[in-house]
Amino acid sequence: MSTSNGKNGNSQPSDSQISNWQTSARWRGITRPYTQHDVYRLRGSFQIEHTIARHGAERLWNLLHDETESYVPALGAMTGNQAVQQVKAGLKAIYVSGWQVAADANNAGQMYPDQSLYPADSVPNLVRRINQALMRADQIHHAEGNNDADINWFPPLIADAEAGFGGNLNAFELMKAMIEAGAACIHFEDQLSSAKKCGHLGGKVLVPTSEAIQKLVAARLAADVMGVPTLIMARTDADSANLLTSDIDPRDREFLTGERTVEGFYHIRGGLKAAIARAIAYAPYADILWCETSKPDLEEAREFADAVHHVYPGKLLAYNCSPSFNWKKNLDDATIASFQRDLAGMGYKFQFITLAGFHTLNFAMFELARGYKQAGMTAYSRLQEKEFLREHEVGYEAVKHQRFVGTGYFDAVQQVITNGTASTMALEGSTEKAQFSGVGNRSMEDLDLSVNPDPNHAITVPVAMADPLMADPSLMAACWEASDELMPSGD
């Protein structure tokens, strides 16, 4: 983050973001119910430049409008290391989920459901940690002279602001914190923050349409005050919500049932029609629209997209390919395979799996622990061999964990400081240097990935149990068939 001089006295700063509100394609279709003078007045006299947030916002905007990219896919990351793996694997954007932060990545150190129970600065702090991990990866590769043009170590981060953790001022401050942490796009949902629920839980309470719009305006104002073209995503939960805080907004009244709850909330008829009405109302104040759905349904997605685009042609849409859906129960294999491509054709340019980090972390560790319990080091050795194979085939790097986290980079720092005379280099002489050099060049034939019964043990753990997510499909099938015979009954 760098700084630049702002206005002194009565002079005003040069600001291309403000000066081109009416002329730039970036702001076409965006409504700001405030003036340039309001932004200057609230900014302060010293302008701070948020370079990572700006880079991410500009890159995401370009990706979303790149005709060679049918859509931008992203996975939810819970840690900086997960984000590094996603970038190395070729993904160009990263999703930072509030659900995952609640579950196991929040400042309170608690495991929570997705109900805004965690401290409000938790997502900005995870965004910052992810950016710092990506920055370290970039430093390591750059110091090693490995400047792969195909890898951009600073992908846009799309972050979850929940329902804003309060009113308009809370949304304004949270947006600023996200930008300071380096987020490129922030989404806000139209639920009541004090009763916020995951979009796939019951008991959701919506705020009036006008109140949701005010939070979007608060977020845009915060971005303008900070001078960053941050993207704003408006999410509506009206498809499955049945409660509303107030009947003050005429746009909401057609969905009222006339009933009230014991808390004083109004019963409404939620559904796609209500979601469409809200999305159209939010469109002038947001860059991207997201309708949270209850199942993966292409016809429902098409109806939503067509209705929005009838009023706002070309409006960017997002789709949550949620782990809360039972994909095989809802769709056949062919539909699953073409699902995202079909969505892209409807205008859903950003598609993401919110809880990918959570499910990957938990399932992979459970499978390793299960295998380790039964076969000890055999299970871990096979996982390691699979790592070696992926290093050889596709450049997976974390198998050399010392180098991965920057040991060699800090050795280089030490050498520069001591003019090359330091005798305390950490990587040289390490077991990693001695035992892992050249393993990435080994072929599949050299690696022990077989499923061979060990006559000295009652149980042999298949490869898929040690590293199921990375196993080849044919190998996985064989492994699980073998495991049915090898594992004890009921396991």
N, C-alpha and C positions, 0 to 999 in steps of 0.2 A: 504494500500500500504506500503510495507516494502522495505528496501534497503539492498544491499550487496556490498561488496567491488569489484571493477573491477580491471583493470590492473594498475600497477604503474610502471613507467619507461618503459622498453621494454617488460615486462611480459604480457601475454594475459590471459583473464579470462577463467575460465571453463564454457563452454556453451554447454549443451547437445543438444539444438535446432540446433546449427550450426554443431556440430560434427557428428550428425546423419543424415545430409541431404541425404547422399547416402545409408544409411543402414536402416532407419526407414520406416515402412509401412505408417506412417503419411505423408511422403513426396514423396511417390511413384507417379510418373507421373507429378510432379511439376518441372517446369523449372525456374531456377534463372540465369539470364544473368549477374551475378556479382559473386564476390568471397567472401570467408570467411574473407579475409583481408579487403575487402571493408567495411564489416559490422563492424569489430573491429575498423577500422579507424574512422568511422562515429559515433560510439556509445558514445565515451567519456570514461573517466577513472573510473566513478562511476556508477555502474549498479543499476537501480531501478527496484524492483520487483512489478509487477502489478497483485496482487493476484486474484482479482475478474475477470479480463479479462482472466487470465490463466485458472482459474477454469471453467469459462463459455465455453472457446474454447475447452478445453479437454472434458468437459461434452457433448457439442454439437457433437463433433466428435464421441464420443462413442455412443450417441443416434442414429446418422445417420448410424452407422455400427452395431447396435444391431439387431440381427435377430428376436428378439421377438417384435420389433417395426416395423410395416410395413411402417410407415412413421411418421414424427414428425410434428404435427399440431401446428399452432400458430395463435394468433389474434393480431392485432395492438392495442397497448395501448397508450393513450394520457396522462395519469396521473400515478403517483405512486400508487394511490388507485386502479385504474383499473388493474394494474399489480398484486397487492396483491390478488385481487379477482380471477384473472386468475390462479394464482398458487394454491390458496385455492381450486379452482374448479377442479384442477387436471392437468392443462396444464403444459408441461415440457419445453416450450420455449416461448419467447415473441418477437413479432416483433415491431420495432420502426420505424414508417413510416414518411418519409419526407413530404408526402402529409398532414398528420395529424399535423405535426409540422407547416407547412405553414398555415394551416387552423386556428389553435387556440392554439398553444403551442410553439411559437417562442420568441426569445429574444427581438424582436422589439415590441411585444405587439400588433401586427397587425393581421388582418385576410387577408390572401393572397391565391391566387390560387397556384397550384403546378408548379411554374416556377422559383424556386431558388431565390426568392425575399427576403428571410429572411436571417439574419446574419448566416455566415457559422458555427458558434459554437453552433447553436441552437439544433441540434440533439445530439451532445455530452452532452449538458447540460440536455436534457431530459433523456438521458441514465443515467446520474449521479443521477438525481432526482428519477428515477425509482429504481435504485440500492439502494439509501438511504431509500426509502420507504420499500423495501424488507428487508433491514437490520434492520429497526425498527420492522417490523413484526417478524423477527427471534428473536430479543432481547426480545420482549414481550412474545413470546411463550416459549423461553428458561427460562426466569425469572420465569414464572408460572409453570415450570416443565413439560410443554407440548411439549415433544420432539418427535413428530410424525415422525416415520421413513419414512412414505410415502410422506412427504412434504419436498422438497428441496427449501428453500427460496431464493436460488441463482441460478435461471435458466439462461441458456444462452440467451443473448439479441442479436437479429439480427437487425442491424441498417442500415439505408439508408444514403449513402454518395452522393446521387444524381449523377451528372456528375463530381463531384470533386470540384465544385465551382472555377474552373480555370484550370490551367495547371498541369504539373507533380508535381511541388513543392507544389501547393495547395493540391493535392491529398495526397502527402506525409505527410504534416502537419495535414490534416484532419484525416488521419488514426491514427496518433499518439494521437490526441485528443480523438478519439473514444476509443482507448485502455486505455488511462488514465481514462476515464469515466467508464470503465468496460465492454465495448461491447465485445461479443464473435465472431461475424461474421459481416463483413461489405460488402455491395454490391455497386458496381459502374456500371453506365450505359454508353452506348457508344454515348450519345448525346453531342452536343456542349453545354457547360455549360452556355454560355451567352444567348442561345436561348432555354434552357431546358424547356420541357413541360412534364406534366403527360403523361404516356404511352398511355392513352386513350383520349388524346386531339390531335388536328391536328397541323400542322406546325412544326413537329419535324425535326431537322437537325442532321444528324449523323456526327461524325468525322471519318477520315480514320481508317481502322482497326489497322494500326500500332500505331496510336496515342492512341487508346483505350487500346492497349496492354501495352503501356508505363505507363499508369495510374495504371494498374494492377501490373506492376513491381514496381512502386513507392509505392503502398500499401504494397506489400510483403516486400520490403526493409525496410519500416517503422516498420513493425511487427518484422522483424529480428533484427533491431537495438534496439528495445525495449525488445527483448528476449521473445516474446509471440507467441504461435502457433495459432494466430488468423486466422479464416477461411475467405477466400475471395470469394465472389460471383460475377460473371460477368454476367451482364444483357445486352441483346441486344434488341433494339427497332426497328430492321430492318424489322420486319414483317409488320409494318404499317407506317414506315417513308418513305418519298419521296424525301428528300433532303440530300446532302452531301457537306461538306465544300471544299473538294479538291479531285482531281483525281490522287493524287500522289502514292497511293498504288495499285499495279497491281491486288491485290485480289478484289478490289472494281470495277474494270473497266467493268467487264461483266454485271454489273447492271446499267451502265450509259445509259441515253437515248440520250445524245448529246445536250441537252437543258440546258440553264442557266436561273437563275432568275435575277430579277433586283438587288438583293443584291450580286449577283455573285456566289450563290450556284449552285451546279450541281443537275439536276433532276436525280433520280434513280428509278428503278423498285423495290420497296420494296416487301416484301412477305416472305413466309416461306423459300424459297430457299436461299434468302439473309440472313435470320436469322440463318439458318443452317451453312452457310459458315462462318459467324462471330463466332458462338459458337465453331465451330471446331478450328478456329484460336485462340480463347481465352483459350481453354481447358488446355493447358500446364501451364498457368499462374494463373489459378483459381481452387479453390476446388469444387465449385458448379457453374452450369450454369443455367441461367434463360432466357427464351424467353418470352417477354411480348406479350400477344396475345389480339385479339380484341373480342373474344367470347370464352365461354367454349366449346371446341371441342376435343373429345377424339381421333378422327382420326388424327387431326392435331398434337395433343400432341404425339401420337404414331409415326408419321412420323418424327418429330423432334428427339425424343428419339432414334429411330432406326438408324437415320443417324449419330447422335453423337456417339452412342455406337458401330457402325460399325468401327469407327476410334479409339475411346477411350472406350473400354469395361469397364463397371462398373462406368463410370463417374457419379458423383452425380448430380441430377437435382432438380430444384425448380419450383413450380407452384404457381402463384398468382390466388387464387380463388376470383377474384375481385368483390367488390360491384358495380363496373361500369357495370357488366354484368347483364342483366335481366334474371335471372336463369330460371324462370318458362316459359319465352317466348322462350328460347333456348332449354330447355331440359324437358323431362317428369319427373314425380315424381320418378319413379324407377331409371332412369339414374342419377338424382341428388343424390339419396340415395347411389348409388354405385360409384359415380364419383371419390371420393378420393381413394377408394380402388383400382379402376381400374388404376388410375394414379400411385399409389404406385407400382403396378405390372410392370409398364413401367420403373421404376427407379426414379420417382419423390419423393425423400425421405423427402423433406421439402415442406410443403404445408401450405399456410397462407392466411388469410383474411386481407388485408392491412388496411382497413378503419373501422374495427369492432368497435373500440373505438369511432370514430366520429359518426357513425350511432346509436350506442347504447345510447350514451350520449344525442344526439339530440332527438331521437324518444321517449325515456323514459321520458325526461323532458317535451316534448310537450304534451304527453298523460296525465301526471300528471297535468300540467298547465291547460289543457283543462277541465279535470275533476274537478279541484279545482275551476275554474271559475264558473262552473255550480252547484257544490254541496258543496263547501267549505271543511270543515274538514272531511266530510264523505269520500271524495276521498282519502285524506291523511291517514285517519285511516285505510282504507282498504289496502293501500299500506303497512302500518306498520304491519298489521295482516299477510300479505303475507310474510313479512320479518320474523316474528315470526315463521311461518310455515317452512320456509326454514332453519331457525336456528335449529328447532326441527328435521327436516328430514335429512339435509345434512351438518349441521355445519356452515351455513352462520354466519358471526361474526359482520358485520358492523352495525347491529341493535343496539348493545351496542356501540355507537359511541365514548363515552369517553374512554372506555377501549381499543377500536380498535386503536386509535391514540396514545396510550401510557400513559394515565394518571396514571394507576396503576404501570406501569414500573417506572415512575419518582417518584411516591410515595415511591417505594422500594429504589430508589437512595437516596432520602431524609432520609429515615430511616437508611440507612447504614451510611450516613454522620453524623447524629445526635445520632448514637448508639441507635436507637429506641425510642428516646424521643420527636420527633417532634409532635406537636399538630396541624399541618396545613395540614394534609393529605387531598388530593383533592377528591379522589374517595369515601372514607368513608363518609357517610352523604350526598352524592350526590343524586339527583332525580333518576339517572340511577340505583344506588345501591338499592334505595328504591322501585322503580316501575318496574324494568326490571328483577330482580332476579327471576329465575325459569320460565320465560316466554318461554324459549327455550324447556321446557319439556311439553308444552301444546300440545294436540293432535289437529288434524284437526277439530274434533267435537267441541272443545272449542273455535275455532277462528271464527270470524264473517266474512265469505267470501261469504255470500249469496248475491243474487241480488233480494232484496225485495223492491217493490215500497214503498216509504214513503208517506203516505197520507197527511203529512204536507208540502210537497214540490212538485212543479210541475214537477221536473226533478230528477230522480235517476241515478247516474253515475255507470255503471257496473264496476266490479273489473278489467276487462281487460284494462279499460281506466286508472286506477290508477297504474297498474303494468302489462302492457300487455306482456312484454318479459318473465315474470316468471310465467304467468298463465298457467294452464294445458290446452292442446289443446281443450278438450271437453268443459271446462269451458269458454275458450275464445270464441268459436263458439256461445255458448248460450248467452254470454255477448254482443257480437257484434250484434246478432240478436235482443236482447232486446234494444240495444242502437239505432238501426235504428228507433224504435218506440218512444223512450224516448227523443232523441235529437231533437232540433228544425230543421225545414226544412232548408237544405242548409248547415248545420254544418258538 
